[in-house]
Each structure stands twice: as structure tokens, then as C-alpha cells.
């Protein structure tokens, strides 16, 4: 199953690959151990993933919380399944609602506060996964998260940095409930300082006891709706009660005799598929892995992909084009022909025929593999925390537009364009790797760069994870520390605007990877965890 990786290849890193028959990889060691404990008790990869996801809401609150959204792709032993647990807009949300409140010049819902909050979907995602695939009692799977919230934990280095950064932003700290929940002693916790979250423990217990009913159709939903009313929001208990996650068929794209799978829109995973479909027309393996020519082609392919995605992707019911049309081989070949190997270009969308995140992965020796992502969107999200319940809410509503020409225009019950995208790699219809790279619009770019390194250049998952990355955004190529200066200069010579940027937490992404080596019960897996976060890959 391995593509003859060069296991000696690598970059400066604190991490080495982990080999085991049962593996969990997350961006926080405590959560990885919570998932691993489920596997050691005889649970499966879904039990492990839910336990890790619930724990992550407590131990990395600067990225996700009980009010997050989630997506999942999993290999259940026979086929791939996708789950869209992203939330919907309140029934009151229309373009007119926001223009009346924020003026005719408003381009999108606000970044913070209740008017940035869609119905949180992550908890419903946990319940749906467990109902279909869980093997341990649901309450047992949530127990580690409850323990962490009640007893507290020592705040690690990277989480503390992001927590402190948020504590310096008045747009977050002024939101109702934030300071009481996340600024003990009037400040962010220090590295190594204990943080406990008993209000969240209370909500986790209610979720465990009622299998999520209290969250969506009971006490927690009522408390959230009352808090929204008191602070000018439109969210109601009926909005919570109406929410259901959706099982979906993953979409995919062939690349180098493998197939990368993503969740279909309303997410941006299709951007990675478009870019890979374009790069399939170039022989990257013949070019130096960290050289100018290879990096230029990848950047240009990504720019072409984003041009289409930002124009055409939104809630599927509102899209004029289907994912199949956007991935049409003839169309991707035509887009590939637009790339000039000798210069950088600005691309618009093509003329097609009309028709703060955490990522974790888990795999068990029976062959089940789970690719799971969960997010507040921007750090602590909306900044809103429902008192007494530790319900820290995402700000996914800010992802909508008020532009009537866009598929992503806000509307009641619609899901906004989403940045979070779990991924899965197969070969000949068989599972090979569960993977993901968190970090806003860096995510498809991270999928692209790591897949190219593994499939074109035979770099093993940890090396591909460790390698310095670039990030294209708004016409600028940000180059991570460690990026070859000669390559950066070569890209500038081609017309790219290359600038260094130091924040690796989100802007260059952070990934987790589990690669199947053969029979999971015999050869097991190789796992990697990104050194840009506090996490680890743990196995037995």
C-alpha cells in the first residue's frame, strides 16, 4: 500500500512518524490520549474520534468549542461515508435583516456577536456518527472531555499564544460571556497554568445523558435562545430544534493513480480537487521538490481553483453549477493550459457550462479510518459564550455574503460557505490515508502541497507535514519560515508577490495524517502530527 516512501527524507522538525495498529492524531496530546483510551477499551475509530473531538472543545478552546461545526469522511470497512454537520442560518436571516441593522453598505454578516452565529452542528455530528457506528456507550465516549473540563488541565504553549492574542482583541473580549469563561483572573491563562471549565462539563453531561436532545431541543437550546434575545440576536430555540446533520457522498478527483476525496459543497474541499486536476497535466516529479518551477505550478493551479470556488460555491441548493461540472476533465485541462510556466498571472473564474479549527484522525486495527474536522472559524469564533453552559459559539455566519449574484448569499436555513474540509485518499477503491490540514483558506492549499509531496516526491507523511509551506491569499504568496530564499526569489522573478509571514498556527495550516501500510491488523499504519501545533500522533 505504500508508494515506496523515502523514510530518510525530512525537514527540521520536532516530530517523527508513529507506527501502530491503532492510532489517533490530534493537535493536542490530551485529546489524542482520550481517543486512544477508547481504542484500548475495545472501541473503534469512531469512538476514538468522538472522544478526541469532545476533548478538543475543552483543551483547545481558541480553535473550537461546543458551539462549533464539523465535517467527517470515514471508511467504515466497506465504503466511504461523508457527514456534513455544518449549521444553518436562523430563520430570520435575510440580506434585508443585515442591511437594516448594519446599513446598505454591509457586504456580509458581522464578524463577532450573535449575528455571526449559525446553529452549531458539531454535537449533532457526534451523535449521528455514534448512532451509526459507535460501539462503546455514548456517555463513556464523552467521559474524558468531562474529566478535563471538571479537573482542568495545564495550558500548552501554542494554545496559550493564540488565547493571549484573542485576549488582546476588544471585538472578542467585549462579547457577552467571553471574559467570564475564558479570562480567569482577568487575563488569558499562562503556559502551564491550570484552566477548568465546569460550565462546559455541565453541558457535556447533559449531551451524554440525552444523546444531544438537551442541546438541540431542551435546556441548552432554551438557554442559548434566551441569551440571543437578550443580546440582539435572531437565533431561536426553533432554529436549534430544526437542525439535522446530513450524510453525504464524498466527491473525488484522480491524481497520480490515487483518488483524493472531499466533502461536497458547501465546503471548499472542491478547491483542492480542482487544483490537483489541473496539476495532473504537469510532470511535477521531474522538477526539484522545493524548486521554483514546481512551487510556481502549484501556486498557479491553486489560484485557478480559488477563482472558481469563490465565485460558484455555496449552499448546494443555491449553486448554478454542480461539483461534477466544476471537475469536468475537459474543463480542468483547459484551465491547465492557462498556466504559463514562465510568469505568474491573475485568473478569473472560468466559463463553465451552466447546470480556528481543529483536525483529527483515528484508525483502528479492524480497518475503520476517520477523518474529522471541527471549528469555530475565527479563533474563539463569535466570542459569545452562553453563561452557565460553557457554550462557546462559532462565527460561521460571517462566511455568508450579501451579494445577490453569489451562490453563497445569506438566507434562512442556508448553510454558509465553509473553509473546514476533512480529506481521504484511496487507491483502486481501497482506503489509503485519512488526512486534513486546518487553517482557514490554507486548508485546500495544505491538501495540495502535502499530497504533491507524498505522491510526486515520495516524501513520507511526517516529512510532507514538516516541510515549509506557502499560502496564496489576495494576490500575495506568503512564505513560511524555512522556505528556501532562492525559491522565493525565483518566484518573485516570475511575477509573484512573495512576502514572509510568521504566524504558522493558522496561516500555514496544521495537519494530521494516518497512512495505511497494509493489513491494519498486521502492518498497521504510519501517522504524522504537525509540529505547528501542540499535538501528537499516539498509537498502540
C-alpha positions as CSV (number, residue, x, y, z in Angstrom):
1,X,0.0,0.0,0.0
2,X,3.0,2.4,0.5
3,X,4.4,4.3,-2.5
4,X,7.9,3.4,-1.5
5,X,8.4,6.4,0.7
6,X,11.9,7.7,1.3
7,X,11.7,7.3,5.1
8,X,15.0,9.2,5.5
9,X,13.7,12.3,3.8
10,X,12.8,15.1,6.2
11,X,12.9,18.7,7.3
12,X,13.7,20.4,10.6
13,X,11.1,19.1,13.0
14,X,10.3,18.0,16.5
15,X,8.3,15.0,15.2
16,X,8.9,11.5,13.8
17,X,6.4,9.2,12.2
18,X,4.4,7.0,14.6
19,X,3.8,3.3,13.6
20,X,1.0,1.4,15.2
21,X,-2.1,-0.8,14.5
22,X,-4.4,1.7,16.3
23,X,-3.7,5.4,16.0
24,X,-5.2,8.8,16.9
25,X,-3.6,12.0,15.8
26,X,-4.8,15.4,17.0
27,X,-3.4,18.9,17.7
28,X,-3.4,18.4,21.5
29,X,-1.8,15.4,23.2
30,X,-4.5,15.1,25.9
31,X,-7.2,14.7,23.2
32,X,-5.1,12.1,21.3
33,X,-4.8,10.1,24.5
34,X,-8.5,10.4,25.1
35,X,-9.2,8.8,21.8
36,X,-6.5,6.2,22.3
37,X,-8.1,5.2,25.6
38,X,-11.3,4.3,23.7
39,X,-9.4,2.0,21.3
40,X,-7.6,0.4,24.3
41,X,-11.1,-0.3,25.8
42,X,-12.2,-2.2,22.7
43,X,-13.9,0.8,21.0
44,X,-13.5,1.6,17.3
45,X,-12.1,4.5,15.4
46,X,-15.4,6.4,15.5
47,X,-15.5,6.1,19.3
48,X,-11.9,7.4,19.4
49,X,-12.7,10.3,17.1
50,X,-15.7,11.4,19.1
51,X,-13.8,11.2,22.3
52,X,-11.0,13.2,20.9
53,X,-13.3,15.8,19.3
54,X,-15.2,16.3,22.6
55,X,-11.9,16.7,24.5
56,X,-10.7,19.2,21.9
57,X,-13.6,21.6,22.7
58,X,-12.1,21.8,26.2
59,X,-8.3,21.7,25.7
60,X,-8.1,23.9,22.6
61,X,-11.0,26.4,23.1
62,X,-9.2,29.0,20.9
63,X,-10.0,26.9,17.9
64,X,-13.2,25.0,18.6
65,X,-15.9,24.5,21.2
66,X,-19.3,23.0,22.0
67,X,-20.8,25.6,19.6
68,X,-18.6,24.5,16.6
69,X,-19.5,23.0,13.3
70,X,-17.9,19.7,12.0
71,X,-17.4,17.5,8.9
72,X,-16.3,13.9,8.6
73,X,-15.2,11.4,6.0
74,X,-14.8,7.9,7.2
75,X,-14.0,4.4,5.8
76,X,-16.5,2.2,7.6
77,X,-14.8,-1.1,6.5
78,X,-16.6,-1.3,3.2
79,X,-17.1,2.2,1.7
80,X,-16.5,5.9,2.2
81,X,-19.2,7.9,4.0
82,X,-19.4,11.7,4.4
83,X,-21.1,13.7,7.2
84,X,-21.9,17.4,6.9
85,X,-22.5,18.7,10.4
86,X,-22.3,22.4,9.5
87,X,-25.1,24.6,10.9
88,X,-27.8,26.6,9.2
89,X,-28.7,30.3,9.3
90,X,-31.5,31.3,11.7
91,X,-35.0,31.6,10.0
92,X,-34.8,35.4,10.4
93,X,-31.6,35.9,8.4
94,X,-32.1,37.6,5.0
95,X,-30.0,40.2,3.3
96,X,-32.6,42.7,4.4
97,X,-32.2,41.7,8.0
98,X,-28.5,42.6,8.0
99,X,-28.8,45.8,5.9
100,X,-31.5,47.1,8.3
101,X,-29.2,46.5,11.2
102,X,-25.8,47.3,9.7
103,X,-26.5,49.6,6.7
104,X,-26.8,49.3,3.0
105,X,-23.0,49.2,2.6
106,X,-22.7,45.9,4.6
107,X,-21.1,43.2,2.5
108,X,-21.5,40.3,4.9
109,X,-22.9,39.4,8.4
110,X,-20.6,40.8,11.1
111,X,-17.5,39.0,12.3
112,X,-18.4,38.7,16.0
113,X,-21.5,38.6,18.2
114,X,-24.8,36.7,17.9
115,X,-25.4,37.9,14.3
116,X,-22.4,35.9,13.2
117,X,-23.7,32.6,14.8
118,X,-25.3,29.9,12.8
119,X,-26.9,26.8,14.5
120,X,-23.9,24.8,15.8
121,X,-23.6,21.4,14.2
122,X,-20.7,19.6,15.9
123,X,-22.7,18.0,18.7
124,X,-25.3,16.7,16.3
125,X,-22.4,15.3,14.2
126,X,-21.0,13.4,17.2
127,X,-24.5,11.9,17.9
128,X,-25.0,10.9,14.2
129,X,-21.6,9.2,14.0
130,X,-22.2,7.3,17.2
131,X,-25.7,6.2,16.3
132,X,-24.4,4.7,13.1
133,X,-21.0,3.4,14.0
134,X,-20.3,3.8,17.7
135,X,-19.5,0.6,19.8
136,X,-18.9,2.0,23.3
137,X,-21.7,3.7,25.3
138,X,-22.0,7.4,24.3
139,X,-21.6,8.6,27.8
140,X,-18.3,6.7,28.1
141,X,-17.0,8.3,24.9
142,X,-17.7,11.8,26.3
143,X,-16.2,11.0,29.8
144,X,-12.6,12.1,29.1
145,X,-13.9,15.6,28.0
146,X,-16.0,15.9,31.1
147,X,-13.0,15.0,33.2
148,X,-10.8,17.6,31.5
149,X,-13.4,20.3,32.0
150,X,-14.1,19.5,35.6
151,X,-10.5,18.8,36.8
152,X,-8.8,21.2,34.5
153,X,-5.6,20.9,32.5
154,X,-2.3,22.8,32.1
155,X,-2.5,25.1,29.1
156,X,0.2,24.3,26.5
157,X,2.4,26.6,24.5
158,X,0.7,27.1,21.2
159,X,-2.8,27.2,22.6
160,X,-1.7,29.8,25.1
161,X,-0.2,32.0,22.4
162,X,-3.5,32.1,20.5
163,X,-5.5,32.5,23.7
164,X,-3.4,35.5,24.6
165,X,-3.7,37.0,21.1
166,X,-7.5,36.8,21.4
167,X,-7.5,38.4,24.8
168,X,-5.9,41.5,23.2
169,X,-8.9,42.0,20.8
170,X,-11.7,44.1,22.2
171,X,-14.0,42.8,19.4
172,X,-13.8,39.4,21.2
173,X,-13.4,40.2,24.9
174,X,-16.4,42.6,24.8
175,X,-18.8,39.8,23.6
176,X,-21.3,38.6,26.2
177,X,-20.0,35.7,28.4
178,X,-16.4,35.6,26.9
179,X,-14.5,37.2,29.8
180,X,-16.2,35.2,32.4
181,X,-15.5,31.9,30.6
182,X,-12.0,32.5,29.1
183,X,-10.3,35.2,31.0
184,X,-9.8,33.8,34.6
185,X,-8.1,36.4,36.8
186,X,-8.9,39.0,34.1
187,X,-6.4,37.6,31.6
188,X,-5.6,34.6,29.4
189,X,-4.0,31.7,31.3
190,X,-0.3,31.4,31.2
191,X,1.6,28.4,29.8
192,X,1.4,25.6,32.3
193,X,-1.4,27.3,34.3
194,X,-4.5,25.2,35.1
195,X,-7.7,26.0,33.3
196,X,-11.0,24.4,34.3
197,X,-14.3,24.8,32.5
198,X,-17.1,23.4,34.8
199,X,-19.9,25.1,32.8
200,X,-18.9,23.1,29.7
201,X,-18.7,19.9,31.9
202,X,-22.3,20.5,32.8
203,X,-23.3,20.8,29.1
204,X,-21.3,17.7,28.2
205,X,-23.1,15.7,30.9
206,X,-26.5,16.9,29.5
207,X,-25.4,15.9,26.0
208,X,-24.2,12.5,27.3
209,X,-27.4,11.8,29.2
210,X,-29.8,12.8,26.5
211,X,-27.7,11.9,23.4
212,X,-27.8,15.5,22.3
213,X,-31.5,16.2,22.8
214,X,-30.9,18.7,25.6
215,X,-28.6,20.6,23.3
216,X,-31.0,20.9,20.4
217,X,-34.5,20.5,21.8
218,X,-34.1,21.1,25.6
219,X,-32.4,23.0,28.3
220,X,-29.2,24.1,26.4
221,X,-31.1,25.3,23.3
222,X,-33.5,27.3,25.5
223,X,-30.7,28.9,27.3
224,X,-28.9,29.8,24.1
225,X,-32.1,31.3,22.6
226,X,-32.7,33.4,25.7
227,X,-29.2,34.7,25.6
228,X,-29.6,35.6,21.9
229,X,-32.8,37.5,22.7
230,X,-31.1,39.4,25.5
231,X,-28.2,40.5,23.2
232,X,-29.9,41.4,20.0
233,X,-29.6,38.1,18.1
234,X,-32.2,36.4,16.0
235,X,-31.4,32.7,17.0
236,X,-34.4,30.9,18.5
237,X,-35.0,27.5,20.1
238,X,-36.9,26.6,16.9
239,X,-33.7,27.1,14.9
240,X,-31.9,24.7,17.2
241,X,-34.7,22.1,17.1
242,X,-34.9,22.2,13.3
243,X,-31.3,21.3,12.8
244,X,-30.2,17.9,11.4
245,X,-26.7,16.9,10.1
246,X,-26.6,15.4,6.6
247,X,-24.9,12.2,5.4
248,X,-23.4,12.9,2.0
249,X,-21.5,11.2,-0.7
250,X,-17.9,12.4,-0.9
251,X,-16.6,13.9,-4.2
252,X,-13.2,13.0,-5.6
253,X,-10.5,13.6,-8.1
254,X,-7.9,11.3,-9.6
255,X,-4.3,12.2,-9.1
256,X,-1.3,10.0,-9.9
257,X,-3.3,6.8,-9.8
258,X,-4.8,7.8,-6.5
259,X,-8.1,9.5,-5.7
260,X,-8.5,12.3,-3.2
261,X,-11.9,12.6,-1.6
262,X,-13.5,15.7,-0.1
263,X,-16.9,16.7,1.3
264,X,-19.0,18.3,-1.4
265,X,-20.1,22.0,-1.2
266,X,-20.9,24.0,1.0
267,X,-17.3,23.4,1.8
268,X,-14.2,24.4,-0.1
269,X,-12.7,20.9,-0.5
270,X,-13.5,21.1,-4.2
271,X,-10.7,23.7,-4.5
272,X,-8.1,21.0,-3.7
273,X,-9.7,18.7,-6.2
274,X,-9.7,21.3,-9.0
275,X,-6.1,22.2,-8.3
276,X,-5.0,18.6,-8.4
277,X,-7.0,18.0,-11.6
278,X,-5.1,20.9,-13.1
279,X,-1.7,19.6,-11.9
280,X,-2.4,16.2,-13.3
281,X,-1.4,17.7,-16.6
282,X,2.2,18.6,-15.5
283,X,5.1,16.3,-14.6
284,X,5.9,17.6,-11.2
285,X,8.1,14.7,-10.3
286,X,10.6,15.7,-13.0
287,X,11.1,19.1,-11.2
288,X,13.0,19.7,-7.9
289,X,10.6,19.3,-5.0
290,X,11.4,22.7,-3.4
291,X,12.4,24.4,-6.5
292,X,10.8,27.4,-8.3
293,X,9.2,25.5,-11.2
294,X,7.3,23.0,-9.0
295,X,6.1,25.7,-6.5
296,X,5.1,28.0,-9.3
297,X,2.8,25.4,-10.9
298,X,1.2,24.5,-7.6
299,X,0.5,28.2,-6.8
300,X,-1.0,28.9,-10.2
301,X,-3.2,25.8,-10.0
302,X,-4.4,26.9,-6.6
303,X,-5.2,30.4,-7.9
304,X,-7.3,29.0,-10.7
305,X,-9.1,26.7,-8.3
306,X,-10.0,29.6,-5.9
307,X,-11.2,31.8,-8.8
308,X,-13.9,29.2,-9.5
309,X,-14.7,28.3,-5.9
310,X,-15.1,31.8,-4.6
311,X,-17.5,32.6,-7.5
312,X,-19.6,29.4,-7.7
313,X,-19.6,27.5,-4.3
314,X,-22.1,27.9,-1.6
315,X,-25.2,26.0,-0.3
316,X,-25.7,23.3,-2.9
317,X,-29.3,24.2,-3.5
318,X,-28.2,27.7,-4.5
319,X,-25.3,26.7,-6.8
320,X,-25.8,27.1,-10.5
321,X,-23.1,24.5,-11.2
322,X,-22.7,21.0,-9.8
323,X,-19.4,19.7,-8.4
324,X,-19.3,17.3,-11.4
325,X,-19.4,20.3,-13.8
326,X,-16.7,22.1,-11.9
327,X,-14.5,18.9,-12.0
328,X,-15.2,18.1,-15.7
329,X,-11.9,16.7,-17.2
330,X,-12.1,18.8,-20.3
331,X,-12.6,21.9,-18.3
332,X,-9.7,21.2,-16.0
333,X,-7.5,20.5,-19.0
334,X,-8.5,23.9,-20.5
335,X,-7.7,25.6,-17.2
336,X,-4.3,23.9,-17.0
337,X,-3.5,25.3,-20.4
338,X,-3.8,28.8,-19.0
339,X,-0.8,28.3,-16.8
340,X,2.4,29.9,-18.1
341,X,5.5,28.2,-16.6
342,X,7.4,31.5,-17.1
343,X,5.2,34.0,-15.3
344,X,2.6,34.5,-12.6
345,X,-0.9,35.5,-13.6
346,X,-4.2,36.8,-12.2
347,X,-7.1,34.4,-13.0
348,X,-10.8,35.0,-13.0
349,X,-13.5,32.2,-12.8
350,X,-13.9,30.1,-15.8
351,X,-16.8,30.0,-18.2
352,X,-18.3,26.7,-17.3
353,X,-21.5,25.2,-18.9
354,X,-24.4,26.2,-16.7
355,X,-26.2,23.5,-14.9
356,X,-9.5,28.5,14.3
357,X,-10.1,24.9,13.5
358,X,-9.0,21.5,14.8
359,X,-8.5,18.5,12.7
360,X,-8.1,14.9,14.0
361,X,-7.9,11.5,12.6
362,X,-8.2,8.0,14.0
363,X,-7.8,4.4,12.7
364,X,-8.2,1.0,14.2
365,X,-6.8,-2.4,13.5
366,X,-10.1,-3.6,12.0
367,X,-9.7,-1.1,9.2
368,X,-12.0,1.7,10.2
369,X,-10.5,5.1,9.4
370,X,-12.0,8.5,10.4
371,X,-11.1,12.0,9.0
372,X,-12.8,14.6,11.2
373,X,-12.6,18.4,11.4
374,X,-14.3,20.8,13.9
375,X,-14.1,24.5,14.0
376,X,-15.2,27.9,15.5
377,X,-14.0,29.5,12.2
378,X,-12.0,32.5,13.5
379,X,-10.2,31.5,16.7
380,X,-12.8,31.8,19.5
381,X,-15.5,32.3,16.8
382,X,-18.2,34.8,17.6
383,X,-16.8,35.5,21.1
384,X,-20.2,34.7,22.5
385,X,-20.4,32.2,25.4
386,X,-23.7,31.2,26.9
387,X,-23.3,31.6,30.7
388,X,-23.8,28.6,32.9
389,X,-23.3,26.2,29.9
390,X,-19.8,26.9,28.6
391,X,-21.4,27.1,25.1
392,X,-18.7,29.0,23.1
393,X,-20.3,29.7,19.7
394,X,-18.7,29.8,16.2
395,X,-19.0,32.8,13.8
396,X,-19.7,30.8,10.6
397,X,-22.4,33.3,9.6
398,X,-19.7,35.7,8.7
399,X,-18.9,33.4,5.8
400,X,-22.1,34.4,4.0
401,X,-22.2,37.2,1.5
402,X,-25.0,39.8,1.0
403,X,-24.2,39.9,-2.8
404,X,-27.3,38.5,-4.6
405,X,-25.1,37.4,-7.6
406,X,-23.2,34.9,-5.4
407,X,-24.4,31.3,-4.6
408,X,-23.3,32.0,-1.0
409,X,-25.8,34.8,-0.3
410,X,-27.3,34.6,3.1
411,X,-30.8,33.1,3.5
412,X,-33.0,31.4,6.2
413,X,-32.0,27.8,6.8
414,X,-29.0,28.0,4.4
415,X,-25.5,26.8,5.2
416,X,-22.7,29.2,4.5
417,X,-19.5,28.6,2.5
418,X,-17.2,26.6,4.8
419,X,-13.5,26.5,5.0
420,X,-13.1,23.3,7.0
421,X,-12.5,20.2,4.9
422,X,-11.5,16.7,6.0
423,X,-9.9,14.6,3.3
424,X,-9.4,11.0,2.5
425,X,-7.1,9.2,-0.1
426,X,-7.9,5.9,-1.8
427,X,-6.2,3.8,-4.4
428,X,-8.1,1.3,-6.6
429,X,-11.2,1.9,-4.4
430,X,-9.4,0.9,-1.2
431,X,-8.6,3.2,1.8
432,X,-5.1,4.6,2.0
433,X,-4.9,7.8,4.1
434,X,-7.2,9.8,6.3
435,X,-5.8,13.4,6.5
436,X,-6.5,17.0,6.9
437,X,-4.8,20.4,7.2
438,X,-6.6,23.0,9.3
439,X,-6.3,26.8,8.9
440,X,-9.0,28.8,7.0
441,X,-8.3,29.1,3.3
442,X,-5.0,27.4,3.8
443,X,-6.8,24.1,4.0
444,X,-7.1,23.2,0.3
445,X,-3.6,24.6,-0.2
446,X,-2.3,22.4,2.5
447,X,-4.0,19.4,1.0
448,X,-2.5,20.2,-2.4
449,X,1.1,20.7,-1.1
450,X,1.2,17.7,1.2
451,X,-0.4,15.4,-1.4
452,X,2.1,16.5,-4.1
453,X,5.0,15.8,-1.7
454,X,3.8,12.3,-0.9
455,X,2.6,11.2,-4.4
456,X,5.0,13.0,-6.7
457,X,8.1,13.1,-4.5
458,X,7.7,10.0,-2.2
459,X,8.0,12.1,0.9
460,X,6.6,10.2,3.9
461,X,3.6,11.9,5.7
462,X,5.7,13.4,8.6
463,X,8.2,14.9,6.1
464,X,5.4,16.3,4.0
465,X,3.8,17.7,7.1
466,X,7.1,19.3,8.3
467,X,8.1,20.9,5.0
468,X,7.8,24.7,4.8
469,X,4.7,25.9,3.1
470,X,3.4,28.8,1.0
471,X,0.0,30.4,1.3
472,X,-1.7,32.3,-1.5
473,X,-4.1,35.0,-0.4
474,X,-5.5,38.1,-2.1
475,X,-2.7,38.2,-4.7
476,X,0.2,37.6,-2.2
477,X,2.2,34.4,-1.7
478,X,3.2,34.2,2.0
479,X,6.3,32.1,2.5
480,X,6.8,30.3,5.8
481,X,10.0,30.5,7.8
482,X,12.3,27.9,6.4
483,X,11.1,28.3,2.9
484,X,14.1,28.3,0.5
485,X,15.1,32.0,0.0
486,X,16.4,31.2,-3.5
487,X,13.0,29.7,-4.4
488,X,11.2,32.7,-3.0
489,X,13.4,35.0,-5.1
490,X,12.8,32.8,-8.2
491,X,9.1,33.1,-7.7
492,X,9.4,36.9,-7.4
493,X,11.2,36.8,-10.8
494,X,8.2,35.1,-12.3
495,X,6.0,37.9,-11.0
496,X,4.7,36.5,-7.7
497,X,4.4,38.9,-4.8
498,X,6.2,36.9,-2.2
499,X,6.2,38.1,1.4
500,X,7.2,36.3,4.6
501,X,4.7,35.9,7.4
502,X,5.5,34.4,10.8
503,X,2.2,33.0,12.1
504,X,2.3,29.3,11.4
505,X,-0.7,28.5,13.7
506,X,-3.3,29.2,11.1
507,X,-1.8,30.9,8.1
508,X,0.3,27.8,7.0
509,X,-2.1,25.2,8.4
510,X,-1.5,22.3,10.7
511,X,-2.2,18.7,9.7
512,X,-2.7,15.2,10.9
513,X,-2.1,12.1,8.7
514,X,-2.7,8.4,9.0
515,X,-1.4,6.2,6.1
516,X,-2.4,2.6,5.9
517,X,0.7,0.4,5.4
518,X,-1.2,-2.8,4.5
519,X,-3.5,-5.0,6.6
520,X,-4.2,-2.9,9.6
521,X,-4.1,-5.9,11.9
522,X,-0.7,-6.9,10.7
523,X,1.3,-4.0,9.2
524,X,-0.8,-1.2,10.8
525,X,-0.4,2.5,10.0
526,X,2.1,5.3,9.8
527,X,0.9,8.5,11.4
528,X,2.1,12.1,11.4
529,X,1.2,15.2,13.5
530,X,2.0,18.7,12.6
531,X,4.8,20.5,14.6
532,X,3.0,23.8,14.1
533,X,0.6,22.8,17.0
534,X,0.9,21.2,20.4
535,X,-0.4,17.8,19.3
536,X,0.8,14.3,18.7
537,X,0.1,11.0,16.9
538,X,-0.4,8.3,19.5
539,X,-0.8,4.6,18.9
540,X,-0.6,1.1,20.2
